Amino acid sequence: MRILGLEVSDGATMEFDVNQADTGPVYLREGPIESELNSSLGPLHPATLMYGRIWTGGNQIVIRYYEAKPPDRERLPLCAVARSSKGQLRKMKDSKPGMATMEFSGAAVYIVDGFR
C-alpha cells in the first residue's frame, strides 16, 4: 500500500456490486465480490474495480478487499474493508441464509493495516 501512497484509514465511496449499482435493495451472496469505486482512493480513481470476499452471517455483512484493478493498470494488492455509518453494514430482516439484502447499493471502503 505504501507503493500506492495509501495510508491506513484512507477512504472512498463504492458500490457493493458492479451489476447492481445505484439500485435498492441490493442482494449480495456470500463469497467473492466485485465492487467499484465511486470516488478516488489515493491514486485509485473512480471506476477502479475492487476484488474481495463477503461474509453474510450474523446481523451485518463483512467485506474485505484484497485487490484493486484500475481501468488503466493491472491488478494491485491491498487490504481494505467496507464500512457504513458507525461501522455497521446491517442486513435487512428479510435476508435469506447465505445472502444479504441491503437497503443501499454502496458504502465506504477504508484501507486497513491487516485483517483480524
Backbone as JSON, one array per atom type, in Angstrom:
{
  "sequence": "MRILGLEVSDGATMEFDVNQADTGPVYLREGPIESELNSSLGPLHPATLMYGRIWTGGNQIVIRYYEAKPPDRERLPLCAVARSSKGQLRKMKDSKPGMATMEFSGAAVYIVDGFR",
  "N": [[0.82, -1.18, 0.0], [2.06, 1.13, 0.59], [3.51, 1.64, -1.71], [1.53, 2.56, -3.4], [0.98, 4.89, -2.17], [-0.91, 4.94, -0.19], [-2.47, 5.25, 2.99], [-3.22, 3.83, 6.2], [-6.59, 4.07, 7.06], [-7.28, 5.76, 4.95], [-9.92, 6.56, 2.75], [-12.82, 5.97, 0.6], [-15.78, 6.16, -1.47], [-17.95, 3.52, -2.58], [-19.62, 1.17, -4.77], [-21.37, -1.71, -3.83], [-21.82, -3.97, -5.56], [-20.97, -4.38, -8.85], [-22.86, -5.04, -10.79], [-25.25, -4.24, -9.69], [-25.38, -1.53, -9.28], [-26.4, 1.63, -7.98], [-29.0, 0.86, -7.25], [-31.72, -0.35, -5.26], [-33.52, -2.46, -3.11], [-30.34, -4.17, -2.6], [-28.99, -7.31, -3.43], [-26.8, -9.48, -2.0], [-24.58, -12.14, -2.28], [-22.92, -14.57, -0.25], [-19.41, -14.96, -0.49], [-17.05, -14.53, -3.22], [-16.61, -11.11, -4.29], [-17.16, -8.33, -6.47], [-16.59, -5.06, -6.52], [-17.02, -1.46, -7.08], [-15.23, 1.57, -7.2], [-16.56, 4.78, -6.4], [-15.45, 7.18, -5.9], [-12.2, 8.75, -5.65], [-9.5, 6.87, -4.29], [-6.8, 7.6, -2.99], [-4.36, 7.11, -5.43], [-6.08, 5.54, -6.87], [-8.64, 5.74, -9.01], [-12.16, 6.72, -9.61], [-14.22, 4.11, -10.92], [-12.38, 2.14, -10.61], [-12.04, -1.28, -10.05], [-12.75, -3.36, -7.28], [-11.69, -6.24, -5.64], [-12.72, -8.9, -3.6], [-13.97, -10.57, -0.69], [-17.08, -11.53, 0.69], [-18.85, -11.93, 3.72], [-21.82, -13.15, 5.15], [-23.04, -13.96, 7.49], [-24.69, -13.53, 10.65], [-25.94, -10.32, 11.95], [-24.95, -8.3, 10.39], [-23.01, -7.56, 7.41], [-19.7, -8.51, 6.33], [-17.09, -7.25, 4.47], [-14.11, -7.78, 2.86], [-11.41, -6.53, 1.06], [-8.96, -7.51, -1.28], [-7.63, -6.97, -3.62], [-7.17, -4.46, -6.17], [-8.28, -3.15, -9.29], [-7.39, -0.85, -11.36], [-8.7, 1.08, -14.15], [-6.68, 1.48, -16.07], [-4.47, -0.08, -15.46], [-2.75, -3.05, -14.22], [-3.94, -5.6, -11.89], [-3.68, -4.78, -8.41], [-2.32, -5.49, -5.2], [-3.98, -5.04, -2.03], [-5.18, -4.06, 1.26], [-8.29, -3.7, 2.45], [-11.47, -2.63, 3.82], [-15.07, -2.72, 3.8], [-17.26, -0.23, 5.03], [-19.89, 1.34, 6.91], [-22.1, 3.86, 8.27], [-21.24, 4.38, 11.65], [-19.69, 2.1, 11.59], [-21.21, -0.07, 10.82], [-22.77, -2.52, 8.8], [-25.54, -3.33, 8.3], [-27.8, -5.98, 7.6], [-30.95, -6.32, 5.9], [-34.0, -7.39, 7.44], [-35.31, -9.39, 6.0], [-33.4, -10.97, 4.81], [-32.03, -13.89, 3.38], [-30.56, -17.08, 4.36], [-27.05, -17.28, 3.71], [-27.0, -15.1, 2.08], [-27.32, -11.51, 1.74], [-29.62, -8.92, 2.09], [-29.48, -5.65, 1.26], [-30.26, -2.3, 2.07], [-29.17, -0.09, 0.75], [-27.07, 0.59, -2.14], [-24.37, 0.96, -1.84], [-21.38, 1.81, 0.07], [-18.77, 2.92, 2.22], [-15.25, 2.45, 1.69], [-12.31, 1.48, 3.3], [-8.8, 1.7, 3.83], [-6.88, -0.7, 5.55], [-4.55, -1.97, 8.02], [-4.25, -4.66, 8.08], [-5.98, -7.84, 8.35], [-8.09, -8.99, 10.92]],
  "CA": [[0.0, 0.0, 0.0], [2.98, 2.27, 0.58], [3.86, 1.9, -3.11], [0.43, 3.34, -3.95], [0.82, 6.13, -1.41], [-2.11, 4.82, 0.64], [-2.25, 5.15, 4.42], [-4.32, 3.25, 6.97], [-7.77, 4.93, 7.24], [-7.7, 6.43, 3.71], [-11.21, 6.01, 2.37], [-13.55, 6.41, -0.58], [-17.1, 5.54, -1.57], [-18.0, 2.47, -3.58], [-20.83, 0.37, -4.99], [-21.13, -3.09, -3.42], [-21.83, -4.93, -6.66], [-20.93, -3.68, -10.13], [-24.08, -5.35, -11.54], [-26.44, -3.71, -9.02], [-25.07, -0.15, -8.91], [-27.47, 2.63, -7.9], [-30.32, 0.26, -7.08], [-32.03, -0.72, -3.88], [-32.48, -3.08, -2.32], [-29.28, -4.9, -3.28], [-28.89, -8.68, -2.93], [-25.41, -9.89, -2.03], [-24.34, -13.54, -1.9], [-21.66, -14.85, 0.42], [-18.36, -15.44, -1.39], [-16.29, -13.48, -3.91], [-17.37, -9.91, -4.64], [-16.52, -7.34, -7.32], [-17.18, -3.75, -6.24], [-16.46, -0.41, -7.91], [-15.07, 2.86, -6.53], [-17.29, 5.95, -6.9], [-14.58, 8.33, -5.69], [-10.79, 8.37, -5.64], [-8.86, 6.33, -3.09], [-5.42, 7.89, -3.35], [-4.18, 7.08, -6.88], [-7.12, 4.7, -7.47], [-9.71, 6.65, -9.43], [-13.47, 6.1, -9.81], [-14.3, 3.02, -11.89], [-11.47, 1.06, -10.21], [-12.73, -2.45, -9.52], [-12.2, -3.88, -6.03], [-11.99, -7.67, -5.54], [-12.6, -9.39, -2.25], [-14.87, -11.62, -0.22], [-18.16, -11.08, 1.58], [-19.44, -12.87, 4.68], [-23.17, -12.66, 5.42], [-23.57, -14.49, 8.75], [-24.93, -12.51, 11.67], [-26.83, -9.21, 11.61], [-24.32, -7.4, 9.43], [-22.08, -8.21, 6.49], [-18.29, -8.15, 6.39], [-16.45, -7.32, 3.16], [-12.67, -7.5, 2.86], [-10.88, -6.42, -0.3], [-7.58, -7.95, -1.39], [-7.04, -6.46, -4.86], [-7.84, -3.38, -6.91], [-7.95, -3.15, -10.72], [-7.68, 0.42, -12.02], [-9.0, 0.9, -15.58], [-5.51, 1.58, -16.94], [-3.34, -0.81, -14.88], [-3.05, -4.43, -13.82], [-4.4, -5.74, -10.51], [-2.75, -4.39, -7.37], [-2.74, -5.99, -3.89], [-4.27, -4.07, -0.98], [-6.01, -4.5, 2.39], [-9.34, -2.7, 2.67], [-12.74, -3.15, 4.3], [-16.25, -1.89, 3.58], [-17.86, 0.27, 6.27], [-21.02, 2.26, 6.8], [-22.17, 4.7, 9.46], [-20.96, 3.72, 12.92], [-19.02, 0.83, 11.35], [-22.2, -1.14, 10.67], [-23.33, -2.86, 7.49], [-26.68, -4.16, 8.7], [-28.65, -6.62, 6.62], [-32.38, -6.17, 6.11], [-34.54, -8.55, 8.16], [-35.79, -10.45, 5.1], [-32.25, -11.64, 4.2], [-32.05, -15.35, 3.45], [-29.25, -17.64, 4.7], [-26.07, -17.27, 2.63], [-27.05, -13.86, 1.33], [-27.72, -10.33, 2.49], [-30.38, -7.89, 1.4], [-29.03, -4.35, 1.77], [-31.13, -1.2, 1.67], [-28.46, 0.81, -0.16], [-26.18, -0.1, -3.08], [-22.96, 1.2, -1.59], [-20.9, 2.23, 1.39], [-17.39, 3.42, 2.14], [-14.18, 1.46, 1.76], [-11.16, 2.06, 4.01], [-7.55, 0.95, 3.89], [-6.54, -1.19, 6.88], [-3.18, -2.49, 8.07], [-4.32, -6.12, 8.03], [-7.27, -8.38, 8.75], [-8.06, -9.66, 12.21]],
  "C": [[0.87, 1.25, 0.0], [3.36, 2.65, -0.85], [2.79, 2.76, -3.77], [0.25, 4.68, -3.25], [-0.42, 6.12, -0.54], [-1.71, 4.63, 2.1], [-3.45, 4.47, 5.07], [-5.34, 4.35, 7.26], [-8.09, 5.8, 6.03], [-8.99, 5.77, 3.24], [-11.8, 6.62, 1.12], [-14.94, 5.8, -0.53], [-17.09, 4.52, -2.7], [-19.39, 1.86, -3.67], [-20.5, -1.06, -4.61], [-20.91, -4.02, -4.6], [-21.94, -4.17, -7.97], [-22.25, -3.88, -10.9], [-25.35, -4.8, -10.91], [-26.23, -2.26, -8.58], [-26.31, 0.73, -8.96], [-28.86, 2.03, -7.87], [-30.55, -0.01, -5.61], [-33.37, -1.42, -3.88], [-31.48, -3.82, -3.2], [-29.17, -6.27, -2.61], [-27.45, -9.16, -3.11], [-25.28, -11.32, -1.53], [-22.99, -13.66, -1.21], [-20.66, -15.42, -0.59], [-17.63, -14.29, -2.03], [-17.19, -12.31, -4.28], [-16.51, -8.99, -5.5], [-17.26, -6.02, -7.1], [-16.49, -2.7, -7.11], [-16.38, 0.9, -7.13], [-15.92, 3.93, -7.21], [-16.44, 7.21, -6.79], [-13.14, 7.84, -5.6], [-10.34, 7.88, -4.27], [-7.36, 6.45, -3.36], [-5.29, 7.9, -4.86], [-5.21, 6.21, -7.61], [-8.34, 5.56, -7.75], [-11.06, 5.94, -9.5], [-13.42, 5.14, -10.99], [-13.24, 1.95, -11.63], [-12.3, -0.07, -9.63], [-11.99, -2.95, -8.28], [-12.65, -5.34, -5.9], [-11.76, -8.15, -4.11], [-13.58, -10.5, -1.95], [-15.87, -11.01, 0.75], [-18.62, -12.25, 2.45], [-20.78, -12.3, 5.1], [-23.77, -13.18, 6.71], [-23.76, -13.37, 9.77], [-25.85, -11.4, 11.17], [-26.25, -8.24, 10.6], [-23.35, -8.16, 8.56], [-20.66, -7.73, 6.79], [-17.75, -8.3, 4.98], [-15.0, -6.92, 3.32], [-12.2, -7.52, 1.41], [-9.39, -6.71, -0.3], [-6.86, -7.39, -2.61], [-7.87, -5.33, -5.42], [-7.38, -3.46, -8.36], [-8.35, -1.81, -11.32], [-7.94, 0.19, -13.5], [-7.76, 0.82, -16.47], [-4.28, 0.81, -16.43], [-3.75, -2.25, -14.59], [-3.5, -4.45, -12.36], [-3.29, -5.42, -9.53], [-3.22, -4.95, -6.03], [-3.02, -4.84, -2.93], [-5.06, -4.74, 0.13], [-7.02, -3.4, 2.65], [-10.6, -3.39, 3.15], [-13.86, -2.18, 3.96], [-16.8, -1.48, 4.94], [-19.02, 1.2, 5.93], [-21.06, 3.07, 8.08], [-22.01, 3.87, 10.72], [-20.35, 2.33, 12.73], [-19.95, -0.34, 11.1], [-22.62, -1.31, 9.21], [-24.48, -3.84, 7.74], [-27.47, -4.69, 7.52], [-30.11, -6.28, 6.93], [-32.91, -7.47, 6.71], [-34.99, -9.69, 7.25], [-34.64, -11.17, 4.39], [-32.33, -13.15, 4.43], [-30.66, -15.87, 3.83], [-28.31, -17.66, 3.49], [-26.1, -16.04, 1.76], [-27.5, -12.72, 2.23], [-28.51, -9.41, 1.58], [-30.0, -6.57, 2.07], [-29.92, -3.25, 1.22], [-30.47, -0.32, 0.61], [-27.45, 0.04, -1.0], [-24.7, 0.11, -2.8], [-22.67, 1.62, -0.17], [-19.53, 2.86, 1.17], [-16.44, 2.24, 2.19], [-12.96, 2.16, 2.36], [-9.97, 1.12, 3.97], [-7.3, 0.55, 5.34], [-5.12, -1.76, 6.84], [-3.12, -4.01, 8.05], [-5.69, -6.55, 8.49], [-7.11, -9.14, 10.03], [-9.0, -10.84, 12.2]]
}
